Amino acid sequence: MGLICVGASFSLHALQGSQRLVSWMIATKLLLCPIAALIINAVIPLSPLEQKMLLLFAALPTASTTYVLAVRMGGDGRLVAITMSLCTLIAALSLPLWLSIHY
């Protein structure tokens, strides 16, 4: 149901004036979080499966429930919808790259 709500409120006009903010949020989620997972993997002795799982969860896109929460809390739902959608599209490209890293 959350995905239907996101699709209904998807608007490119929400991106006007917020390109830097959206870029920062997407870069943080899809670039800095996986890098942090790699650093944690280097510091903490984990099994290869645990390392892959940590990296997978760090590289996943933002959940659709963020839109529902933002709207319920009085946030900008349209901006969250476009951010979440772009994050999901970019993650479709970046996730295989992160998971191709071998230990």
VEXGU-495689 format. One record per residue (C-alpha): x, y, z. Coordinates in pm, whole numbers, padded with zeros to 5 digits, always signed. Example, Ala and Ser with C-alpha at 12.3 -4.5 7.8 and 13.67 -1.06 7.14 Angstrom:
2
+01230-00450+00780
+01367-00106+00714
REM end
This chain:
103
+00000+00000+00000
+00292+00230+00075
+00428+00183-00277
+00092+00281-00426
+00095+00599-00217
+00448+00679-00330
+00350+00634-00694
+00047+00856-00651
+00251+01139-00501
+00551+01108-00733
+00624+01449-00882
+00936+01586-01043
+00830+01934-00932
+00916+01834-00574
+01279+01816-00682
+01299+02186-00773
+01530+02364-00533
+01614+02042-00350
+01856+01878-00591
+02155+01915-00358
+01964+01778-00060
+01834+01479-00256
+02179+01414-00403
+02334+01426-00057
+02077+01184+00089
+02115+00937-00197
+02495+00955-00190
+02497+00901+00184
+02266+00602+00164
+02416+00433-00143
+02782+00530-00108
+02876+00616+00249
+02672+00341+00419
+02835+00061+00212
+03178+00215+00270
+03106+00216+00644
+03007-00151+00617
+03337-00229+00445
+03526-00051+00723
+03332-00246+00986
+03409-00567+00798
+03779-00481+00809
+03775-00407+01182
+03545-00677+01318
+03620-01042+01239
+03307-01168+01061
+03247-01474+00851
+03223-01420+00472
+02845-01468+00488
+02813-01210+00767
+03031-00969+00572
+02811-01002+00262
+02493-00958+00468
+02627-00644+00636
+02723-00500+00300
+02389-00599+00147
+02185-00428+00416
+02405-00118+00401
+02367-00092+00021
+01991-00147+00002
+01777+00153-00099
+01550+00340+00137
+01231+00154+00233
+00893+00269+00103
+00770+00305+00460
+00977+00626+00483
+00713+00794+00268
+00429+00680+00493
+00618+00793+00803
+00707+01130+00650
+00346+01203+00554
+00211+01091+00892
+00465+01311+01073
+00383+01617+00858
+00691+01604+00635
+00723+01673+00264
+00582+01352+00119
+00646+01450-00242
+01016+01511-00174
+01044+01180+00011
+00866+01001-00276
+01106+01134-00539
+01409+01069-00318
+01298+00713-00247
+01223+00646-00613
+01558+00780-00735
+01739+00592-00460
+01572+00268-00568
+01660+00322-00934
+02023+00404-00859
+02048+00113-00613
+01946-00123-00893
+02274-00027-01058
+02497+00009-00753
+02388-00297-00555
+02543-00552-00795
+02866-00352-00791
+02885-00356-00411
+02801-00724-00394
+03069-00807-00650
+03335-00708-00398
+03514-01027-00289
+03687-01070+00041
REM end
